Amino acid sequence: MRSLPLPLALTARLSPVAVLACAGWLLSSGPAAPPAAGHQTARTPPAEASFAAPSATAAAPTYTAAPSPCAAVPAATLKSLVPGAGPAGKEIPSTDTRLRRTCSWNALHGYDYRWLDVSFEIGESDREAGQEYEQRVAEKSGGGAVPGLGDTAYSVVGLTTEDKQQTREGVVLVRLANALVVVTYSGSDFETHKAPTTDEINKGAIKAAKSAVAALRGSRG
C-alpha cells in the first residue's frame, strides 16, 4: 500500500482526536441530561434550612436546692410529736445535699417510742417530681389525698407487728412544683405492746408535713 504524504498522514491521525475533543466539549457545555427515573438527584437545601428552629426556653425550676430539714419543724411541734427528742435532730448523710436532705428525730419517753423523718427532694422539673410522686403513691396503696397541702398530697398509715410488738407508721407525700416533701412518723408503746391509733399517727405526720412545706416555700427567699 502506498504511503500517504506527510501532511495527509498527520491529518488522518489527528482527526479521531479532534472528533473526540469536540464531542467532549459539547457534552460539557450543553444542557445536562435528565436523571434516570428512580434516581432523582438530591437537592441541597438553602443554607438557612439546615438550622433547626429555636426551641422555647425551658422554664427555670422553682426550687434549686433542698433547705435544711432539721430546721423545718418548729420546736413546739417536735415536742408534741416526739417527746424527749432534742430540737436539733440528726441529719442523715446524703450523696448530694443540694438535691436530697433528710433529718431524723427519735426518743423513748417512758414506754412510748416515737420516730419522725422529714425529707426534701429536688427534681429537675415539675414533670419529673410529678412522676416520682405518682410512682410512690402507687407503691403505698390504701391511703388518701390530703387537700390543701402543696400542689398535691397523699397520706397512708400502716401497722406492723414483730415479736408481738406493734408499730404504726404514717407517711405523707407532698409535691410542690419540682420538689417532694416526704414525712414518716411512727410510734410504739413498749408497755402495752400496742401502737398509737391510726388517727394520732396520721394527724401527727400531716402536722409535720405542713411545717416542712412552709419551710420549703420560705427557702426561696
Z-matrix of the N, CA and C atoms (Angstrom, degrees):
N
C 1 1.481
C 2 1.513 1 107.92
N 3 1.354 2 114.66 1 138.67
C 4 1.463 3 119.18 2 -177.49
C 5 1.506 4 110.80 3 -76.53
N 6 1.340 5 115.72 4 136.36
C 7 1.478 6 120.69 5 179.19
C 8 1.498 7 110.73 6 -72.15
N 9 1.329 8 115.08 7 143.01
C 10 1.468 9 120.60 8 177.74
C 11 1.506 10 109.51 9 -76.16
N 12 1.311 11 115.63 10 151.49
C 13 1.479 12 117.69 11 173.94
C 14 1.510 13 109.71 12 -59.35
N 15 1.326 14 116.63 13 155.79
C 16 1.460 15 121.96 14 -173.97
C 17 1.516 16 113.69 15 -56.06
N 18 1.327 17 119.82 16 -44.31
C 19 1.478 18 118.01 17 179.47
C 20 1.495 19 112.46 18 -63.60
N 21 1.336 20 116.54 19 -40.75
C 22 1.467 21 119.34 20 -179.82
C 23 1.521 22 110.17 21 -67.17
N 24 1.338 23 117.92 22 -38.01
C 25 1.469 24 120.52 23 178.36
C 26 1.511 25 111.18 24 -61.60
N 27 1.312 26 119.27 25 -42.52
C 28 1.477 27 122.28 26 178.57
C 29 1.510 28 110.75 27 -63.88
N 30 1.365 29 114.24 28 -40.36
C 31 1.472 30 117.84 29 -179.22
C 32 1.513 31 110.26 30 -63.70
N 33 1.315 32 117.50 31 -40.83
C 34 1.461 33 121.21 32 -179.22
C 35 1.509 34 111.74 33 -65.43
N 36 1.352 35 117.11 34 -37.20
C 37 1.470 36 120.13 35 -179.94
C 38 1.527 37 112.39 36 -74.17
N 39 1.320 38 117.08 37 -33.69
C 40 1.460 39 120.67 38 -176.00
C 41 1.512 40 113.14 39 -85.80
N 42 1.328 41 119.02 40 -19.29
C 43 1.472 42 120.68 41 -177.26
C 44 1.516 43 112.91 42 -58.71
N 45 1.358 44 120.35 43 -48.17
C 46 1.487 45 118.26 44 178.30
C 47 1.511 46 112.67 45 -59.80
N 48 1.322 47 117.51 46 -36.92
C 49 1.479 48 119.95 47 179.14
C 50 1.497 49 110.71 48 -64.32
N 51 1.335 50 116.60 49 -41.76
C 52 1.464 51 119.73 50 -179.87
C 53 1.499 52 111.26 51 -65.09
N 54 1.347 53 116.61 52 -40.14
C 55 1.474 54 119.93 53 179.53
C 56 1.511 55 110.64 54 -62.27
N 57 1.318 56 116.17 55 -45.27
C 58 1.473 57 119.64 56 179.60
C 59 1.518 58 111.45 57 -64.51
N 60 1.324 59 116.68 58 -38.25
C 61 1.465 60 120.12 59 179.98
C 62 1.505 61 110.63 60 -64.99
N 63 1.342 62 116.31 61 -41.72
C 64 1.472 63 119.76 62 179.20
C 65 1.507 64 111.10 63 -64.99
N 66 1.346 65 114.43 64 -41.44
C 67 1.473 66 117.69 65 179.47
C 68 1.528 67 111.07 66 -62.47
N 69 1.339 68 116.85 67 -41.72
C 70 1.476 69 120.09 68 178.15
C 71 1.503 70 111.93 69 -62.75
N 72 1.345 71 116.85 70 -38.62
C 73 1.482 72 119.89 71 179.71
C 74 1.511 73 110.94 72 -65.49
N 75 1.357 74 116.44 73 -40.70
C 76 1.467 75 120.00 74 179.58
C 77 1.518 76 111.08 75 -64.87
N 78 1.341 77 116.39 76 -40.07
C 79 1.465 78 119.13 77 -179.75
C 80 1.519 79 111.75 78 -66.66
N 81 1.336 80 116.18 79 -37.51
C 82 1.470 81 119.09 80 -176.80
C 83 1.503 82 112.79 81 -78.35
N 84 1.357 83 117.32 82 -27.77
C 85 1.461 84 119.54 83 -175.63
C 86 1.512 85 112.45 84 -98.67
N 87 1.329 86 118.65 85 -18.28
C 88 1.457 87 121.16 86 -177.43
C 89 1.514 88 111.34 87 -80.99
N 90 1.357 89 116.40 88 173.89
C 91 1.468 90 120.68 89 179.04
C 92 1.509 91 110.38 90 -66.07
N 93 1.352 92 116.21 91 142.97
C 94 1.462 93 121.02 92 -178.81
C 95 1.508 94 109.87 93 -70.06
N 96 1.315 95 115.68 94 142.72
C 97 1.460 96 120.08 95 178.39
C 98 1.511 97 109.36 96 -71.48
N 99 1.352 98 118.58 97 144.39
C 100 1.472 99 120.41 98 179.57
C 101 1.508 100 110.22 99 -63.20
N 102 1.374 101 118.05 100 145.29
C 103 1.465 102 120.84 101 -179.29
C 104 1.508 103 110.44 102 -66.87
N 105 1.309 104 115.48 103 150.78
C 106 1.460 105 120.80 104 179.02
C 107 1.507 106 109.83 105 -63.71
N 108 1.356 107 115.82 106 150.59
C 109 1.466 108 120.74 107 -179.90
C 110 1.516 109 109.27 108 -58.93
N 111 1.346 110 115.71 109 140.52
C 112 1.460 111 120.52 110 179.02
C 113 1.497 112 113.25 111 85.64
N 114 1.291 113 118.30 112 -2.08
C 115 1.465 114 121.42 113 179.57
C 116 1.513 115 109.07 114 -133.02
N 117 1.308 116 116.78 115 57.29
C 118 1.459 117 121.32 116 -179.55
C 119 1.523 118 109.91 117 -67.67
N 120 1.286 119 115.99 118 137.30
C 121 1.456 120 121.17 119 179.27
C 122 1.525 121 109.67 120 -76.42
N 123 1.335 122 116.78 121 129.09
C 124 1.464 123 120.69 122 -179.79
C 125 1.514 124 109.79 123 -66.88
N 126 1.315 125 114.46 124 137.37
C 127 1.466 126 118.99 125 178.69
C 128 1.519 127 109.70 126 -95.99
N 129 1.295 128 115.97 127 135.58
C 130 1.459 129 120.79 128 178.55
C 131 1.517 130 109.41 129 -77.06
N 132 1.350 131 117.63 130 121.40
C 133 1.458 132 119.61 131 -179.23
C 134 1.510 133 111.17 132 -67.07
N 135 1.310 134 116.32 133 157.95
C 136 1.472 135 118.67 134 176.25
C 137 1.512 136 110.78 135 -56.88
N 138 1.309 137 116.23 136 154.19
C 139 1.462 138 121.02 137 -175.56
C 140 1.510 139 111.83 138 -55.99
N 141 1.353 140 116.80 139 -38.88
C 142 1.447 141 118.26 140 -176.11
C 143 1.513 142 112.60 141 -70.77
N 144 1.342 143 117.94 142 -20.80
C 145 1.461 144 120.56 143 -178.21
C 146 1.518 145 112.02 144 -74.35
N 147 1.333 146 117.77 145 -17.01
C 148 1.451 147 120.69 146 -178.03
C 149 1.514 148 112.52 147 -76.94
N 150 1.307 149 117.99 148 -7.97
C 151 1.457 150 121.54 149 179.91
C 152 1.513 151 109.51 150 -101.48
N 153 1.338 152 116.15 151 130.03
C 154 1.460 153 119.91 152 179.62
C 155 1.521 154 109.66 153 -69.89
N 156 1.314 155 114.28 154 149.57
C 157 1.464 156 118.72 155 178.45
C 158 1.516 157 109.54 156 -64.14
N 159 1.306 158 118.79 157 137.49
C 160 1.470 159 120.76 158 -178.66
C 161 1.518 160 110.69 159 -62.05
N 162 1.352 161 116.10 160 132.78
C 163 1.461 162 120.53 161 179.31
C 164 1.519 163 109.98 162 -84.80
N 165 1.313 164 113.67 163 157.98
C 166 1.463 165 118.53 164 179.35
C 167 1.527 166 109.83 165 -66.14
N 168 1.289 167 117.29 166 140.17
C 169 1.459 168 121.77 167 -179.26
C 170 1.525 169 109.80 168 -67.61
N 171 1.357 170 116.12 169 127.98
C 172 1.453 171 120.52 170 -179.63
C 173 1.522 172 109.58 171 -66.41
N 174 1.325 173 114.96 172 141.46
C 175 1.459 174 119.83 173 179.85
C 176 1.528 175 109.61 174 -66.52
N 177 1.309 176 116.38 175 140.74
C 178 1.460 177 121.14 176 178.83
C 179 1.528 178 109.00 177 -68.42
N 180 1.337 179 118.18 178 141.96
C 181 1.463 180 120.19 179 179.41
C 182 1.526 181 111.18 180 -63.12
N 183 1.318 182 115.56 181 147.73
C 184 1.467 183 120.89 182 -179.22
C 185 1.521 184 111.34 183 -64.94
N 186 1.334 185 115.83 184 -43.28
C 187 1.467 186 120.59 185 -178.28
C 188 1.526 187 109.08 186 -117.91
N 189 1.321 188 116.28 187 131.42
C 190 1.463 189 121.33 188 -177.97
C 191 1.527 190 112.88 189 -111.25
N 192 1.332 191 117.84 190 -11.46
C 193 1.461 192 120.76 191 -179.68
C 194 1.518 193 109.76 192 -152.45
N 195 1.311 194 115.43 193 147.56
C 196 1.463 195 121.08 194 178.84
C 197 1.529 196 110.04 195 -77.86
N 198 1.335 197 117.81 196 133.81
C 199 1.462 198 119.52 197 176.55
C 200 1.528 199 110.78 198 -75.34
N 201 1.309 200 116.48 199 174.16
C 202 1.464 201 120.86 200 179.16
C 203 1.531 202 109.83 201 -70.11
N 204 1.322 203 118.53 202 116.74
C 205 1.462 204 120.09 203 -178.89
C 206 1.521 205 113.02 204 -71.93
N 207 1.332 206 116.76 205 -26.64
C 208 1.467 207 119.40 206 -179.04
C 209 1.521 208 112.39 207 -73.60
N 210 1.342 209 116.96 208 -10.98
C 211 1.461 210 120.58 209 176.49
C 212 1.526 211 111.06 210 -107.54
N 213 1.331 212 116.14 211 10.53
C 214 1.463 213 120.15 212 -172.31
C 215 1.529 214 113.79 213 -84.81
N 216 1.319 215 117.41 214 -21.32
C 217 1.468 216 120.80 215 -176.11
C 218 1.529 217 109.09 216 -117.26
N 219 1.327 218 118.02 217 124.79
C 220 1.468 219 120.95 218 -179.43
C 221 1.530 220 112.05 219 -59.69
N 222 1.322 221 115.73 220 152.06
C 223 1.464 222 121.24 221 -177.75
C 224 1.525 223 111.90 222 -59.04
N 225 1.330 224 117.41 223 -38.76
C 226 1.467 225 120.43 224 -179.06
C 227 1.530 226 110.72 225 -64.95
N 228 1.334 227 116.69 226 -38.69
C 229 1.459 228 120.55 227 178.54
C 230 1.528 229 110.46 228 -67.53
N 231 1.330 230 116.57 229 -41.80
C 232 1.460 231 120.31 230 178.36
C 233 1.524 232 111.38 231 -62.36
N 234 1.315 233 116.29 232 -39.06
C 235 1.470 234 120.60 233 -179.14
C 236 1.519 235 111.24 234 -62.97
N 237 1.338 236 115.74 235 -37.03
C 238 1.463 237 119.09 236 -179.27
C 239 1.526 238 112.47 237 -78.20
N 240 1.336 239 116.71 238 -30.57
C 241 1.463 240 119.88 239 -177.56
C 242 1.523 241 112.95 240 -88.32
N 243 1.330 242 116.69 241 -37.24
C 244 1.466 243 121.48 242 -177.63
C 245 1.528 244 108.33 243 -130.48
N 246 1.323 245 117.83 244 75.88
C 247 1.470 246 120.12 245 -179.07
C 248 1.528 247 111.38 246 -57.96
N 249 1.318 248 115.22 247 133.71
C 250 1.459 249 120.05 248 178.78
C 251 1.511 250 114.47 249 92.09
N 252 1.322 251 118.39 250 -10.02
C 253 1.467 252 120.46 251 179.96
C 254 1.520 253 110.64 252 -85.39
N 255 1.308 254 117.27 253 144.37
C 256 1.454 255 121.17 254 175.99
C 257 1.518 256 110.31 255 -71.33
N 258 1.318 257 118.47 256 146.80
C 259 1.466 258 120.70 257 -177.50
C 260 1.520 259 114.09 258 -68.20
N 261 1.335 260 117.00 259 -20.04
C 262 1.465 261 119.39 260 -175.84
C 263 1.521 262 112.24 261 -69.31
N 264 1.315 263 117.61 262 -35.40
C 265 1.453 264 120.26 263 -177.39
C 266 1.525 265 111.90 264 69.56
N 267 1.309 266 115.90 265 -177.01
C 268 1.459 267 121.58 266 179.53
C 269 1.521 268 108.83 267 -132.36
N 270 1.345 269 116.30 268 120.00
C 271 1.457 270 119.29 269 179.45
C 272 1.523 271 109.98 270 -80.68
N 273 1.329 272 114.71 271 133.33
C 274 1.461 273 121.32 272 -179.10
C 275 1.527 274 109.05 273 -81.96
N 276 1.345 275 118.58 274 135.25
C 277 1.465 276 120.19 275 178.52
C 278 1.527 277 111.30 276 -56.88
N 279 1.330 278 116.05 277 142.71
C 280 1.461 279 122.52 278 -179.55
C 281 1.520 280 109.68 279 -133.83
N 282 1.320 281 115.82 280 148.73
C 283 1.469 282 119.97 281 178.62
C 284 1.525 283 111.36 282 -74.11
N 285 1.329 284 117.27 283 -20.76
C 286 1.468 285 121.17 284 178.25
C 287 1.523 286 108.08 285 -149.64
N 288 1.324 287 116.21 286 94.42
C 289 1.461 288 120.45 287 -175.84
C 290 1.524 289 113.00 288 -69.88
N 291 1.328 290 117.16 289 -12.49
C 292 1.467 291 118.59 290 175.83
C 293 1.524 292 111.03 291 -73.63
N 294 1.336 293 115.68 292 -32.04
C 295 1.465 294 120.06 293 -174.47
C 296 1.529 295 113.63 294 -104.24
N 297 1.319 296 118.17 295 -23.52
C 298 1.464 297 120.06 296 -177.73
C 299 1.520 298 110.41 297 -147.19
N 300 1.338 299 115.85 298 125.78
C 301 1.464 300 120.81 299 177.08
C 302 1.529 301 108.72 300 -141.19
N 303 1.331 302 115.24 301 141.47
C 304 1.467 303 121.41 302 -178.38
C 305 1.524 304 109.40 303 -137.04
N 306 1.332 305 115.92 304 137.96
C 307 1.464 306 120.78 305 174.40
C 308 1.523 307 108.73 306 -122.52
N 309 1.330 308 115.97 307 145.34
C 310 1.456 309 121.24 308 -175.95
C 311 1.521 310 110.94 309 -129.68
N 312 1.330 311 114.46 310 138.99
C 313 1.465 312 122.20 311 173.81
C 314 1.528 313 107.88 312 -129.08
N 315 1.322 314 116.93 313 136.55
C 316 1.466 315 119.80 314 174.63
C 317 1.518 316 109.47 315 -153.98
N 318 1.320 317 115.92 316 149.53
C 319 1.466 318 120.17 317 -178.59
C 320 1.528 319 109.62 318 -163.48
N 321 1.322 320 114.69 319 150.78
C 322 1.461 321 122.64 320 172.83
C 323 1.523 322 107.16 321 -106.19
N 324 1.314 323 116.21 322 115.19
C 325 1.465 324 121.83 323 -178.32
C 326 1.525 325 107.41 324 -114.33
N 327 1.340 326 114.85 325 101.49
C 328 1.463 327 118.20 326 -170.37
C 329 1.521 328 108.26 327 68.93
N 330 1.330 329 115.73 328 -119.17
C 331 1.471 330 120.52 329 176.27
C 332 1.530 331 112.05 330 -104.27
N 333 1.304 332 115.86 331 -1.33
C 334 1.470 333 119.95 332 -178.11
C 335 1.533 334 110.55 333 -92.19
N 336 1.307 335 114.25 334 127.76
C 337 1.458 336 120.58 335 179.49
C 338 1.520 337 109.19 336 -114.02
N 339 1.350 338 115.95 337 132.90
C 340 1.461 339 120.68 338 178.23
C 341 1.527 340 109.62 339 -133.07
N 342 1.324 341 113.90 340 147.26
C 343 1.470 342 121.03 341 -179.07
C 344 1.522 343 107.80 342 -138.97
N 345 1.345 344 115.88 343 133.98
C 346 1.464 345 121.05 344 178.90
C 347 1.527 346 109.77 345 -135.29
N 348 1.324 347 115.76 346 129.51
C 349 1.465 348 122.53 347 174.15
C 350 1.527 349 108.50 348 -121.30
N 351 1.332 350 116.36 349 137.58
C 352 1.464 351 122.12 350 174.66
C 353 1.522 352 107.95 351 -128.41
N 354 1.337 353 115.77 352 124.79
C 355 1.469 354 120.74 353 -177.84
C 356 1.522 355 111.02 354 -125.30
N 357 1.337 356 114.93 355 144.91
C 358 1.461 357 122.29 356 171.14
C 359 1.529 358 107.26 357 -119.02
N 360 1.327 359 115.75 358 132.55
C 361 1.458 360 121.10 359 177.81
C 362 1.528 361 108.45 360 -130.81
N 363 1.318 362 116.18 361 127.03
C 364 1.470 363 121.82 362 -176.54
C 365 1.523 364 109.68 363 -106.77
N 366 1.331 365 116.18 364 124.40
C 367 1.457 366 121.59 365 177.26
C 368 1.517 367 111.51 366 -99.13
N 369 1.328 368 116.41 367 169.74
C 370 1.456 369 120.59 368 -179.35
C 371 1.525 370 112.21 369 -74.24
N 372 1.328 371 116.96 370 -24.41
C 373 1.458 372 120.60 371 -177.53
C 374 1.518 373 110.28 372 -154.89
N 375 1.335 374 116.18 373 166.85
C 376 1.458 375 120.96 374 175.66
C 377 1.531 376 109.97 375 -60.39
N 378 1.322 377 115.42 376 -39.19
C 379 1.464 378 119.44 377 -178.46
C 380 1.517 379 111.28 378 -63.35
N 381 1.319 380 116.95 379 -44.21
C 382 1.461 381 120.29 380 179.83
C 383 1.526 382 110.84 381 -62.45
N 384 1.338 383 116.41 382 -44.98
C 385 1.458 384 120.46 383 179.22
C 386 1.530 385 110.54 384 -64.15
N 387 1.319 386 116.48 385 -38.49
C 388 1.459 387 120.24 386 179.03
C 389 1.519 388 112.13 387 -64.32
N 390 1.328 389 117.31 388 -40.64
C 391 1.458 390 121.01 389 178.81
C 392 1.526 391 110.98 390 -65.86
N 393 1.332 392 116.06 391 -40.55
C 394 1.467 393 119.96 392 178.46
C 395 1.528 394 110.38 393 -65.68
N 396 1.314 395 116.22 394 -40.63
C 397 1.468 396 121.13 395 178.30
C 398 1.531 397 110.24 396 -60.35
N 399 1.317 398 117.79 397 -49.33
C 400 1.463 399 121.83 398 -178.46
C 401 1.523 400 111.04 399 -62.24
N 402 1.316 401 117.30 400 -38.28
C 403 1.456 402 120.54 401 179.45
C 404 1.523 403 111.18 402 -64.09
N 405 1.316 404 116.41 403 -43.00
C 406 1.466 405 119.28 404 -178.53
C 407 1.526 406 111.63 405 -70.84
N 408 1.313 407 116.49 406 -36.20
C 409 1.464 408 119.31 407 176.46
C 410 1.526 409 109.98 408 -62.07
N 411 1.342 410 116.17 409 -41.65
C 412 1.457 411 120.32 410 179.46
C 413 1.530 412 111.78 411 -63.46
N 414 1.334 413 116.29 412 -31.55
C 415 1.462 414 120.45 413 -179.85
C 416 1.526 415 112.55 414 -76.74
N 417 1.333 416 117.13 415 -17.61
C 418 1.468 417 121.56 416 -177.74
C 419 1.527 418 109.40 417 -122.14
N 420 1.307 419 115.73 418 66.97
C 421 1.459 420 120.10 419 -177.60
C 422 1.527 421 110.99 420 -71.89
N 423 1.321 422 114.96 421 162.40
C 424 1.464 423 120.00 422 177.58
C 425 1.512 424 114.77 423 100.42
N 426 1.329 425 117.02 424 -3.68
C 427 1.463 426 120.03 425 -179.97
C 428 1.511 427 111.37 426 -98.23
N 429 1.331 428 115.28 427 -155.78
C 430 1.450 429 119.63 428 -179.03
C 431 1.515 430 111.89 429 -156.85
N 432 1.316 431 115.78 430 167.33
C 433 1.465 432 121.78 431 -179.04
C 434 1.521 433 110.51 432 -71.32
N 435 1.331 434 114.46 433 151.54
C 436 1.471 435 121.84 434 174.94
C 437 1.524 436 107.04 435 -115.17
N 438 1.331 437 118.38 436 100.07
C 439 1.471 438 120.76 437 -176.10
C 440 1.526 439 112.16 438 -64.76
N 441 1.336 440 115.26 439 145.90
C 442 1.457 441 121.44 440 173.11
C 443 1.508 442 115.97 441 75.92
N 444 1.324 443 117.37 442 13.40
C 445 1.464 444 120.39 443 -178.76
C 446 1.526 445 109.14 444 -118.45
N 447 1.339 446 117.20 445 109.89
C 448 1.452 447 121.68 446 -177.55
C 449 1.518 448 111.16 447 65.43
N 450 1.337 449 116.52 448 -158.04
C 451 1.462 450 121.06 449 174.63
C 452 1.521 451 110.62 450 -76.63
N 453 1.322 452 114.89 451 -34.17
C 454 1.464 453 121.17 452 175.30
C 455 1.522 454 107.67 453 -161.26
N 456 1.328 455 116.48 454 146.30
C 457 1.467 456 120.13 455 -176.76
C 458 1.521 457 110.09 456 -147.59
N 459 1.313 458 114.41 457 155.20
C 460 1.464 459 121.43 458 -174.86
C 461 1.522 460 108.18 459 -147.42
N 462 1.329 461 116.75 460 140.76
C 463 1.465 462 120.70 461 176.81
C 464 1.523 463 109.91 462 -132.31
N 465 1.323 464 115.22 463 146.99
C 466 1.458 465 121.22 464 178.88
C 467 1.529 466 108.20 465 -148.19
N 468 1.326 467 116.12 466 143.47
C 469 1.465 468 121.73 467 -179.72
C 470 1.523 469 108.41 468 -126.27
N 471 1.337 470 115.36 469 136.08
C 472 1.461 471 120.07 470 179.16
C 473 1.514 472 111.46 471 -132.18
N 474 1.326 473 116.19 472 156.75
C 475 1.463 474 122.84 473 -179.44
C 476 1.518 475 109.38 474 -119.96
N 477 1.337 476 116.42 475 131.70
C 478 1.465 477 121.58 476 174.59
C 479 1.523 478 109.18 477 -125.26
N 480 1.323 479 115.90 478 153.52
C 481 1.467 480 121.72 479 178.41
C 482 1.517 481 108.84 480 -132.43
N 483 1.322 482 115.83 481 127.29
C 484 1.463 483 121.79 482 178.52
C 485 1.514 484 108.89 483 -137.06
N 486 1.327 485 116.71 484 123.66
C 487 1.471 486 122.27 485 -176.40
C 488 1.531 487 110.60 486 52.79
N 489 1.325 488 115.31 487 43.29
C 490 1.462 489 124.03 488 177.47
C 491 1.536 490 113.61 489 68.07
N 492 1.324 491 116.36 490 7.65
C 493 1.472 492 120.17 491 177.51
C 494 1.526 493 109.17 492 -101.79
N 495 1.329 494 116.16 493 122.81
C 496 1.453 495 121.04 494 179.18
C 497 1.537 496 111.20 495 -87.11
N 498 1.307 497 115.10 496 144.52
C 499 1.467 498 122.31 497 172.68
C 500 1.521 499 107.49 498 -136.62
N 501 1.304 500 115.33 499 129.69
C 502 1.471 501 119.29 500 177.31
C 503 1.530 502 108.36 501 -110.97
N 504 1.327 503 115.15 502 132.45
C 505 1.469 504 120.88 503 -176.45
C 506 1.522 505 110.53 504 -126.64
N 507 1.310 506 115.28 505 133.20
C 508 1.455 507 121.48 506 175.87
C 509 1.523 508 110.46 507 -115.08
N 510 1.331 509 115.63 508 139.86
C 511 1.470 510 121.50 509 178.60
C 512 1.520 511 108.37 510 -126.15
N 513 1.324 512 116.08 511 132.62
C 514 1.464 513 121.69 512 175.01
C 515 1.517 514 107.71 513 -121.06
N 516 1.323 515 115.44 514 126.14
C 517 1.462 516 122.45 515 176.86
C 518 1.518 517 108.20 516 -110.93
N 519 1.312 518 116.59 517 130.85
C 520 1.459 519 121.48 518 179.47
C 521 1.517 520 108.78 519 -131.20
N 522 1.339 521 116.05 520 133.06
C 523 1.470 522 119.38 521 171.31
C 524 1.516 523 108.48 522 -110.85
N 525 1.323 524 114.48 523 130.49
C 526 1.456 525 121.61 524 176.90
C 527 1.527 526 106.79 525 -132.68
N 528 1.338 527 116.57 526 104.70
C 529 1.473 528 122.15 527 -175.40
C 530 1.526 529 109.01 528 56.59
N 531 1.337 530 117.46 529 -121.09
C 532 1.466 531 120.57 530 -177.64
C 533 1.525 532 113.26 531 -97.17
N 534 1.346 533 116.50 532 18.08
C 535 1.463 534 120.63 533 -177.81
C 536 1.527 535 111.04 534 -120.43
N 537 1.329 536 114.84 535 150.80
C 538 1.458 537 121.79 536 173.51
C 539 1.516 538 109.01 537 -117.32
N 540 1.331 539 115.09 538 139.31
C 541 1.459 540 122.12 539 171.23
C 542 1.523 541 106.29 540 -113.94
N 543 1.322 542 116.48 541 126.95
C 544 1.458 543 121.31 542 -179.41
C 545 1.527 544 108.48 543 -124.07
N 546 1.335 545 115.64 544 120.69
C 547 1.467 546 121.19 545 179.79
C 548 1.526 547 108.59 546 -118.66
N 549 1.336 548 115.73 547 130.21
C 550 1.464 549 121.78 548 175.79
C 551 1.522 550 108.31 549 -122.60
N 552 1.328 551 115.57 550 126.54
C 553 1.463 552 120.28 551 -177.15
C 554 1.526 553 108.09 552 -134.09
N 555 1.331 554 116.97 553 126.16
C 556 1.466 555 120.39 554 -177.52
C 557 1.517 556 111.13 555 -138.53
N 558 1.339 557 115.27 556 160.79
C 559 1.453 558 119.95 557 -179.51
C 560 1.516 559 113.31 558 -156.97
N 561 1.341 560 115.04 559 155.03
C 562 1.467 561 122.83 560 178.01
C 563 1.526 562 108.66 561 -146.17
N 564 1.323 563 115.94 562 154.05
C 565 1.465 564 121.70 563 173.06
C 566 1.520 565 106.78 564 -117.04
N 567 1.344 566 116.95 565 111.06
C 568 1.455 567 120.72 566 -175.05
C 569 1.526 568 113.39 567 -81.15
N 570 1.309 569 116.76 568 -4.15
C 571 1.478 570 119.69 569 175.87
C 572 1.522 571 110.16 570 -88.51
N 573 1.299 572 117.04 571 -48.88
C 574 1.464 573 121.61 572 -178.79
C 575 1.530 574 112.18 573 -91.54
N 576 1.335 575 116.36 574 -13.78
C 577 1.475 576 123.11 575 -175.28
C 578 1.521 577 111.83 576 66.07
N 579 1.314 578 115.51 577 13.15
C 580 1.459 579 120.76 578 177.33
C 581 1.528 580 109.70 579 -97.11
N 582 1.315 581 115.22 580 164.86
C 583 1.466 582 121.10 581 178.01
C 584 1.520 583 109.26 582 -105.29
N 585 1.317 584 117.02 583 156.98
C 586 1.473 585 119.75 584 173.45
C 587 1.533 586 109.89 585 -58.49
N 588 1.303 587 116.83 586 162.45
C 589 1.464 588 120.65 587 -179.10
C 590 1.528 589 111.13 588 -69.02
N 591 1.313 590 113.99 589 158.57
C 592 1.469 591 119.83 590 177.31
C 593 1.522 592 110.39 591 -59.63
N 594 1.316 593 117.21 592 -40.81
C 595 1.462 594 121.31 593 -178.42
C 596 1.526 595 111.22 594 -63.02
N 597 1.320 596 116.64 595 -42.25
C 598 1.474 597 120.05 596 -179.36
C 599 1.529 598 111.17 597 -63.80
N 600 1.320 599 116.51 598 -46.42
C 601 1.463 600 120.40 599 -178.03
C 602 1.524 601 110.38 600 -68.16
N 603 1.319 602 117.27 601 -42.61
C 604 1.467 603 120.26 602 -178.61
C 605 1.525 604 111.08 603 -63.98
N 606 1.320 605 117.27 604 -46.69
C 607 1.466 606 120.07 605 179.81
C 608 1.523 607 111.47 606 -65.17
N 609 1.326 608 117.38 607 -36.86
C 610 1.461 609 120.21 608 178.67
C 611 1.515 610 112.07 609 -65.28
N 612 1.338 611 116.45 610 -42.22
C 613 1.464 612 120.36 611 179.59
C 614 1.522 613 110.77 612 -65.43
N 615 1.334 614 117.21 613 -41.14
C 616 1.467 615 120.37 614 179.98
C 617 1.529 616 110.44 615 -67.39
N 618 1.322 617 116.97 616 -37.96
C 619 1.467 618 120.39 617 178.24
C 620 1.531 619 111.03 618 -61.20
N 621 1.324 620 116.58 619 -44.22
C 622 1.467 621 120.31 620 178.22
C 623 1.526 622 110.42 621 -66.53
N 624 1.328 623 117.06 622 -37.17
C 625 1.464 624 120.71 623 -179.58
C 626 1.521 625 111.09 624 -65.17
N 627 1.318 626 118.12 625 -38.80
C 628 1.467 627 121.26 626 178.17
C 629 1.531 628 110.55 627 -61.50
N 630 1.333 629 116.06 628 -41.50
C 631 1.473 630 119.48 629 178.00
C 632 1.531 631 110.62 630 -65.61
N 633 1.326 632 116.87 631 -40.58
C 634 1.467 633 120.72 632 -179.07
C 635 1.530 634 111.14 633 -66.27
N 636 1.326 635 117.32 634 -39.84
C 637 1.467 636 120.57 635 178.35
C 638 1.538 637 110.47 636 -64.66
N 639 1.325 638 116.12 637 -40.08
C 640 1.459 639 119.92 638 176.93
C 641 1.525 640 111.25 639 -61.92
N 642 1.344 641 116.02 640 -40.44
C 643 1.464 642 120.79 641 179.13
C 644 1.535 643 110.52 642 -66.19
N 645 1.331 644 117.19 643 -38.79
C 646 1.461 645 120.71 644 178.47
C 647 1.526 646 110.41 645 -64.06
N 648 1.310 647 116.72 646 -46.12
C 649 1.465 648 119.58 647 178.83
C 650 1.525 649 110.80 648 -61.66
N 651 1.311 650 116.40 649 -40.21
C 652 1.464 651 120.56 650 -179.50
C 653 1.514 652 113.08 651 -68.79
N 654 1.334 653 118.10 652 -19.32
C 655 1.458 654 120.66 653 -177.53
C 656 1.518 655 113.14 654 -72.16
N 657 1.337 656 116.35 655 -13.88
C 658 1.468 657 119.01 656 179.09
C 659 1.524 658 111.28 657 -75.68
N 660 1.313 659 116.52 658 -12.99
C 661 1.472 660 120.46 659 179.93
C 662 1.483 661 111.71 660 80.24
